[in-house]
Each structure stands twice: as C-alpha cells, then as structure tokens.
Amino acid sequence: MSIYPQLFSIFFKIGAFTIGGGYAMVPLIENEIVTRRKWIAQEDFIDLLAIAQSAPGILAVNISIFIGYKLRGIRGSLVTALGTILPSFVIILAIALFFHNFKDNPIVERIFKGIRPAVVALIAAPTFSMAKSARINRYNIAIPIVSALLIWLLDFSPIWIIVAAGVGGFLWGRFGKSSRVIKKN
C-alpha cells in the first residue's frame, strides 16, 4: 500500500479530532509517526518540531509539511498539509454557515468555557514531553525559563529569542564541543 493515503489519513484524523491547535496535535503526531509507525526517529522529530516552531505560519501545518517532506519530498508535504488543513477548513466553513443560529445560546457558551481548561492541558502535556525529549535538565533549564520571562514580562520579541538561541547553539557547537574534546585528551 502506498504511504500517501496513510499520511493523509493520519493527518486528517489528527486535524479533525484535536481541539487546541498545533501544540495539542504534537503528541498525537509524535505517537503516530515516531512511536507507532517508527517512520521518523525521536531526535529527528524534535529537530523538525524546532524548525516548525521557528518558521512563520501555523505550527500544525508547518510540522505536517516538514514531516511529509522528510518522508516523501514535495508530494509528501502536500499530502500531509492537505490532510491537516482540510478538516479545519470544513469545520470552520460549517460553523460560519450556521454560527449565527446558535452564537447566543447559553449551552454553547458553557461548552466553550468548559473546553478552555482542557485546551490548556493539551498544550501543557507536550511541553513537558518536549522538555524531556530535548534533554532539559538542571544545567540548562534557565534557557527556557529566561526566554519565557523575557517574552512574557518584558514583551521581548520571540524572534530575537530564536535568533539568540540559534547563535548560541551555533557557538556552543563550534566552540563548546571542541573545548570538551580537548579536556578529555
């Protein structure tokens, strides 16, 4: 069986039944692509996720495009992107057609208020999973904490955080590793 229908089906199901956006989709995508089917290694998935978060656009679409491209090139990225986008498009189109009929309904308002805490949990869970996969420990925990505080408290642009992290990672890879190799010898 061709991989394209499988890719479309996986990303369509995840797109259709995940509430909370891209971060809520991450553990489901990881489970299907990395854990269950073993199409991509865990380390590669974390790298693709980092790139997807850094790229402009919607995280869910970005990660699906990068995974599709890694697995099957341009065709794979088109199939996974379409699978991710199509359910949301259809759902939003249906809501737009009928929303005026039930927008002031108190039951609908209560449903949306009840969904909010679940969405927060769906976003928090992959954050801890990613921290574990990214090998965040007591030595480097300051990096995400300082980054979050700079963005939240000082209204620092996330773009500068990404640029600084990229430069820091490059410098660490260039000079940090070589100094560790010298110390071992």
N, C-alpha and C positions, 0 to 999 in steps of 0.2 A: 504494500500500500504506500502511496506517495505521502511524503511528510507534509505537504501543503494543506490538505484537508484537516490533518491533525492539528497543525499550527493554528489554522483559522478557528477550528472548533474550541481549542483550549482558550485562546484569547477572547473569543466571542462569549464563552461561558463566564469567564472571569469578568469581562466587561459588563455583562448583563446582570450578574448577581452580586456585584461588590458595591456596597454603599460606602462612600467616604473618599473616593478619588484614588489617585495614584499610590499613595502610601499604604492605603488599605489593600491595594492589589499586590503589592510587593511580596508578602508572604505566600500568597496563592500562586503567583507566577513562579516564585522560587521552589515551592513544593512540586509543581507540575514539571518544570523544566530541569531543575537541578536534582531534586531528591527522587522523584518518582521515575522520570524517564532518563535521567543522567545524560542529557544532551549537552549540558554545559557544566564545567567544574565550578565548585563553590567560589573559588578565588576569581575566576573569570566573571561570574555573575556579580560579585561585589564590585569589580572594576567597571563592568557595564553599567551598574547602578550609579556609581560615582559619576561616570560620564553623562548618563541620562539626567542626573540631578543638576549637573553643571551646564548642560545645553539649554538654550532657550526653548520654551514650549511646555507642553503638558507632560508631566512625569510618566504617566501611564503609556502615552503614545511614544514618548522617547525610548523607554525601556523596551517596549514591544518592537520598535524599529531596530534597535541595536541587537536584540536577541535574534530577530528574524534575519538580519544581515549576517550575524555571526554564523547562523546555521545554514542559510541558503542564499546569501547575497541579496541583490536588489529584489528579486522575486519574493524571497522570504520576508524581507522587511515590508513589502507591500501587503502581503497576505496577513502578517501579524498586526500591522497598523489598521488595516480594514477590519479585522476581527475585533480589535479593541475599540475602534471608533463607532462602528455600526450600531451596537446596542444602545449606546448613549444617544446617538442621533435619533434613533427610532423612539426611544423613551421620551426625549425632550420634545420631539415633534408631537407625540401623543399628548403630553402634558400641555403643550402650548395650544393644542386644539380644544382641550376640554377644561383647562385650569379655571377659566372664568366661571364655570358652573359650580366649583367647589372650593374656591380660594378662601372664602369667609366661613367655611364650615368649622365649628369648634372641634369636631373629632379629628379632622385633618390637621388642624393646628396642634392638637395634643400629640398626634402621631409624630409630627416633625420635631416637637420638643423632646419626645422620648427617644428619637433616633440620635440626637446630638451626642449624648454621653457614649453611646455605642460607637459612633464615628471617632470620638477621641480615643477610645480604647483600641480601635482598629488601626489608628495611626501610631499609638504608643507601642503596641506589640512589635511591629517590625523595627522600630527604633532600637529596642533592646536587642533584638536578634541581629541587626546590622552591627551594633556596637560589639557584640560578641564575635561575629564573623570578621570584623575589621581589627580584631585583637586590641580593642581599647582596654587599657589596664591602668593601674595606679600611677604609672610613669607618664602616660600620655593623655590621661583624662582631662587635663587642663585645656587641651586644644579645643575639643567641642564645647566645653563649658565657657571658656573665654569667648569663643566665636558666637555662641548663643547670647551671651550677655552683651557683647558689642552690638549685635543686631537689635536685641530687644530693648536694652536700656539707653543706648547712645544713638539709636537709629542709624547705625553704621550700615552701609550698603553691602548686601551679601556678595555682590560682585567683587568687592575688594577683599573679602574673606576668602573667596575662591582663588583669586589671583595670588594672595599671600600664601595660601596653603599650597598652591601649585609651585610657587617659587621656593617655599620652604622644603617641600618634598623633593624638588629637583636638587637643591643644595645638600639636603641630607643624603640623598642617593649618591651624589657626586663626591662629597667630602666626608660625610659621616661614616659611610661604609669603608672607605679607604683607611681612615684612621683606626677603625676596629680591626681591620686585617693586619695593619702594622703592629698593633698591640698584641695580637695573637702570636705573631712570629717573634 
